[in-house]
């Protein structure tokens, strides 16, 4: 199968590297020349991490890097079987790219979006052939987090879903098929529900960021790696959880006031790792810690 990734940012390169490491030939397209010039550097960084973690050897890394080619114009994607879009999370930009792709890719080629939140109905609104469109939401970084949420629009053909699901499975991903479209899908809705409560706890002074993160990692974080929230509720007893939830759920943060904490920090230029400061100071010690955690995550995924 011939695969293309449209978008040469970190996510696009991560998806390309994931497929290349699984043995597929890749075309990476981007209309911005500077982005294309960084593709191999970014992909080789992924392969280096896989090498360090023992997932690939040097020969496999070299071969995977060789499988990735660059496409400087959209018409170079004319004979691919599937294109995975991985550009900025701007609805109009994605729709514009889909219009270009429909002009140049084969009539039966699948067009997939790696959006983290837009519904497939919104994305496919102006497409001429929406039956070949679907969402394949990869998690960042794709080579460390195997899950891909797959869902179609109302007019997506069943064969489009099946072909994409089978491809992802063959590439070593863990695809899940959603029955219904909701903004944010499953993973991000749960993630941001947790983030909202964590921000609320920090904002009202229950604990500092390090303590909140520590509680998460050393309690539900450990459990969720093996037992999901609904499995845990069954195991603990629905009657027990009903009693606790009846008293606790009304006390949880439900509005967007916790966002103010993020707005204040961003307005001060504190954007997290990218700026060197967020809830934590990102010095070399913390960068080293992050590299170590990514290696541990990689080993857990093998």
C-alpha positions in Angstrom: 0.0 0.0 0.0 1.3 3.5 -0.9 1.0 5.9 1.9 1.4 9.7 2.1 1.4 12.1 5.0 0.3 15.7 4.3 1.9 17.9 6.8 5.6 17.9 7.8 5.3 19.1 11.4 6.2 17.1 14.4 3.0 15.1 14.2 3.2 14.4 10.5 6.8 13.3 10.8 5.9 11.1 13.8 3.2 9.4 11.8 5.5 9.0 8.8 8.2 7.5 11.0 5.7 5.1 12.6 4.7 3.7 9.2 8.3 3.7 7.9 9.5 1.7 10.9 6.7 -0.8 10.2 8.1 -1.3 6.7 6.0 1.0 4.5 7.2 3.4 1.9 6.1 7.0 2.6 5.7 10.3 0.8 5.6 13.4 3.0 4.0 16.4 1.5 4.0 20.0 2.7 3.5 23.2 0.7 6.1 24.9 3.0 9.7 24.3 1.8 11.3 24.9 5.2 9.1 22.2 6.8 10.1 19.7 4.2 13.7 20.3 4.8 13.3 19.2 8.4 11.5 16.0 7.6 14.4 13.6 7.7 16.0 15.3 10.7 12.7 14.9 12.7 12.1 11.3 11.5 15.7 10.3 12.2 15.2 11.7 15.8 12.3 9.2 16.1 14.4 6.4 14.8 17.2 7.3 17.2 14.8 7.1 20.1 13.5 3.7 18.9 17.1 2.5 18.5 18.0 3.6 22.1 14.9 1.8 23.4 15.8 -1.4 21.5 12.7 -1.3 19.3 14.9 -1.1 16.1 18.6 -1.8 15.3 20.9 0.4 13.3 20.2 -1.3 10.0 16.4 -1.1 10.6 16.7 2.6 11.4 18.7 3.2 8.2 16.2 1.3 6.1 13.2 3.1 7.7 14.8 6.5 7.0 15.4 5.4 3.4 11.7 4.6 2.9 10.7 8.3 3.5 10.6 10.5 0.4 9.5 14.1 0.0 6.7 15.4 -2.2 7.0 19.1 -3.0 3.8 19.4 -4.9 0.4 17.9 -4.2 0.1 16.3 -7.7 3.0 14.0 -6.6 0.5 12.1 -4.5 -1.6 11.0 -7.5 -0.9 7.3 -7.1 -1.1 6.8 -3.3 -3.7 4.6 -1.7 -4.2 6.7 1.5 -3.2 10.3 2.6 -3.1 11.1 6.3 -3.5 14.8 6.9 -1.5 16.2 9.8 -1.6 20.0 9.5 -2.5 22.7 12.0 -5.8 22.4 13.9 -7.6 25.0 11.8 -10.9 23.8 10.2 -10.7 26.0 7.2 -7.0 25.0 6.5 -7.9 21.4 6.7 -10.9 21.8 4.4 -8.8 23.7 1.9 -6.2 20.9 1.9 -8.9 18.3 1.3 -10.2 20.2 -1.7 -6.6 20.2 -3.2 -6.2 16.5 -2.4 -9.5 15.6 -4.1 -8.3 17.3 -7.3 -5.0 15.3 -7.4 -5.2 11.9 -5.7 -6.8 8.8 -7.3 -10.6 8.6 -7.1 -10.5 5.6 -4.8 -7.7 6.9 -2.5 -8.6 7.3 1.2 -8.2 10.7 2.8 -7.8 10.6 6.5 -7.4 13.4 9.0 -5.4 13.1 12.2 -7.4 15.9 13.8 -7.5 15.8 17.6 -11.0 17.3 17.9 -12.9 18.3 14.8 -15.7 16.0 13.9 -15.5 14.1 10.6 -18.8 15.7 9.5 -17.4 19.2 9.9 -14.2 18.2 8.1 -15.9 16.5 5.2 -18.6 19.1 4.7 -17.4 20.4 1.3 -15.8 17.2 0.0 -17.0 15.8 -3.3 -16.5 12.2 -2.3 -17.0 12.0 1.5 -17.4 8.3 1.3 -13.6 8.0 1.2 -13.0 10.3 4.2 -12.5 9.4 7.8 -10.7 10.5 11.0 -7.6 8.6 12.2 -6.6 10.4 15.4 -3.0 9.4 16.3 -1.7 10.3 19.7 1.5 12.2 20.2 4.1 10.9 19.9 2.8 8.2 17.5 5.9 5.9 18.0 5.3 5.8 21.7 1.5 5.8 22.0 0.0 3.1 19.8 -3.7 4.1 20.0 -5.5 5.5 16.9 -9.1 6.6 17.2 -10.9 5.8 13.9 -14.3 7.2 13.0 -16.2 8.1 9.9 -18.6 10.7 8.8 -22.2 9.9 8.1 -21.4 9.1 4.4 -18.1 7.3 5.0 -18.1 3.9 3.2 -17.6 0.9 5.4 -14.7 -0.3 3.2 -12.9 3.0 4.0 -13.1 2.2 7.7 -12.1 -1.4 7.3 -9.2 -0.7 5.0 -7.8 2.0 7.3 -8.3 -0.1 10.4 -6.5 -3.1 8.9 -3.6 -0.9 7.7 -3.2 0.7 11.2 -3.2 -2.8 12.8 -0.7 -4.1 10.4 1.6 -1.1 11.1 1.7 -1.9 14.8 -0.9 0.6 15.9 -3.8 -0.1 18.2 -6.8 1.2 16.3 -10.2 1.5 17.9 -13.4 2.2 16.0 -15.8 4.7 17.4 -19.5 4.3 16.9 -20.5 7.9 17.2 -18.8 11.3 16.5 -18.3 13.7 19.3 -15.8 16.6 19.5 -12.5 15.4 21.0 -13.5 11.8 20.5 -12.8 9.6 23.6 -9.2 10.1 24.7 -9.1 13.9 24.6 -12.5 14.2 26.4 -11.2 12.1 29.3 -7.8 13.8 29.2 -9.3 17.3 29.3 -11.8 16.4 32.0 -8.9 15.3 34.2 -6.9 18.5 33.2 -9.8 20.7 34.1 -10.0 19.2 37.6 -6.2 19.4 38.0 -6.2 23.1 37.0 -9.0 23.8 39.4 -7.2 22.1 42.3 -4.1 24.1 41.5 -6.0 27.4 41.1 -7.8 27.1 44.5 -4.6 26.1 46.3 -5.3 22.5 47.3 -1.7 21.6 46.3 1.1 22.6 44.0 1.6 21.2 40.5 4.2 18.6 41.6 1.9 17.2 44.2 -1.1 17.0 41.9 1.0 15.3 39.2 2.4 12.9 41.8 -1.0 11.9 43.1 -2.2 11.2 39.5 0.9 9.1 38.6 1.0 7.1 41.8 -2.7 6.3 42.0 -5.2 6.3 39.1 -2.3 6.6 36.6 -0.9 3.3 37.7 -4.3 1.7 37.6 -5.3 3.1 34.2 -2.4 1.5 32.5 -4.0 -1.9 33.1 -7.6 -1.2 34.2 -9.9 1.3 32.5 -12.3 3.5 34.4 -15.4 1.4 33.6 -13.5 -1.8 34.4 -12.4 -0.3 37.7 -16.0 0.7 38.5 -17.2 -2.9 37.8 -14.4 -4.4 39.9 -15.0 -2.0 42.8 -18.7 -2.4 42.7 -21.2 -0.1 40.9 -23.2 0.3 44.2 -20.1 1.6 45.9 -19.2 4.0 43.1 -22.7 5.2 43.0 -22.6 6.3 46.7 -19.2 8.0 46.2 -20.2 9.6 42.9 -23.5 10.9 44.3 -21.6 13.0 46.9 -18.4 13.8 44.9 -19.6 14.6 41.4 -21.5 17.7 42.4 -18.3 19.0 44.0 -16.2 18.6 40.8 -15.2 21.6 38.6 -17.8 21.9 35.8 -17.2 25.4 34.3 -14.3 26.9 32.3 -12.9 29.1 35.2 -9.9 26.8 35.4 -8.9 28.0 32.0 -8.0 31.3 33.5 -4.9 29.7 35.0 -3.7 28.7 31.6 -4.6 32.1 30.1 -2.5 33.9 32.8 0.6 31.9 32.2 0.4 32.0 28.4 -0.1 35.8 28.6 3.2 36.0 30.5 4.9 33.9 27.8 5.0 30.8 30.0 4.1 28.2 27.3 5.7 25.2 29.0 8.6 23.3 27.5 8.7 25.4 24.4 9.5 28.6 26.3 11.5 27.0 29.1 8.8 27.6 31.8 5.3 26.6 32.4 4.1 24.8 35.6 7.7 23.6 35.8 11.1 25.1 34.8 12.4 23.2 31.7 16.1 23.1 32.3 18.5 20.3 31.2 17.6 18.3 34.3 13.9 18.2 33.3 14.7 17.5 29.7 16.8 14.5 30.8 13.8 13.4 33.0 11.5 13.6 29.9 13.9 11.6 27.8 14.0 8.9 30.5 10.2 8.8 30.8 9.8 8.5 27.0 12.2 5.5 27.0 10.2 3.9 29.8 7.0 4.5 27.9 8.6 2.9 24.8 9.6 -0.2 26.7 6.0 -0.5 28.1 4.7 -0.4 24.5 6.9 -3.2 23.2 
